[in-house]
């Protein structure tokens, strides 16, 4: 650490943030995190005082940190935990989410994927989609559905600076213009979709981990056991190496895109320069989609088609479920 005293108050330093060229004591660091979130919310008009935010809680540091910060900022935020059925990992994640809500007397809505649609992520991963792709699609669909069913105007996710930088890097690497046009801190509400906001886009994983440590928030530390091979993890490693050599690179990369490039992509879409397919209700579940049947319903079909049948098939399914517990 380059200094032993907090740059803000002069007390003993606890953490150095090289990207900001600042050193903070514990209390000033917490203030820094809250201020970064408050400025992000105000800058992008994410929330109003009348909104009822629903925080998508995974039991990890980011979602619990953003829930805690929103409460400190005065928002009436509730939580939603989606059980993905990934063995003991999901069980431990749920325990952390429940404990956080219980200690603070908060409302935590729980939805189980297998109970709702008949399959969990380990079963979906045996279909046509990679595990992380099936998981992301399932979470987006189920979280949005739960928010609408329970009357919430806005869904809050814990995507942090590292997440956004990795996704942006991958989209630029492949020039996924459609995805780039939708990579925003705020996705506005529309027919069939709650507003989705990312208040942590200026805070790194290191900052959210330090925030939880100082606040005494217990969270699941291990990575999802099904995340192996996820290309975004490789992108994060590369970006971390760049950040080590050039502090602030990730923040500059994401902020520059959000402030300069993303508005041009949005303007092109709004002006009709970029094609935007017509959105209508899915013929099966009613969710908005550009196809007759939405992507989640197609995933559900593939999982069911791939499911083993008969007594042997049921035994194989039980054995697979048991293996996912370890």
WOFEN-V608428 format. One line per field, one symbol per residue. phi: phi as a letter, one per 20 degrees, with the letter a starting at -180 (. if undefined). Layout:
phi=???
//
This chain:
phi=.fbdcffecnfffcbddffdlcccfffffffgfffffgfffffdlfcdfefdfdefddneffffffffffffeneeeddcddfemelffffffffffffffffdmdecedcdgfffcnbdfgfffeeeefgffffffffgfffffffffeneebdddefdgfffffffgfffgdlefffffeecfcdffbgncffcccfefddegfffffgfffemeecfeffgfdegnfffffffffffffffecgnffffffffffedeggfffffffenfefcffdbfffddnffbedfdffffffgfffffeffdnfffffffffffffffc
//
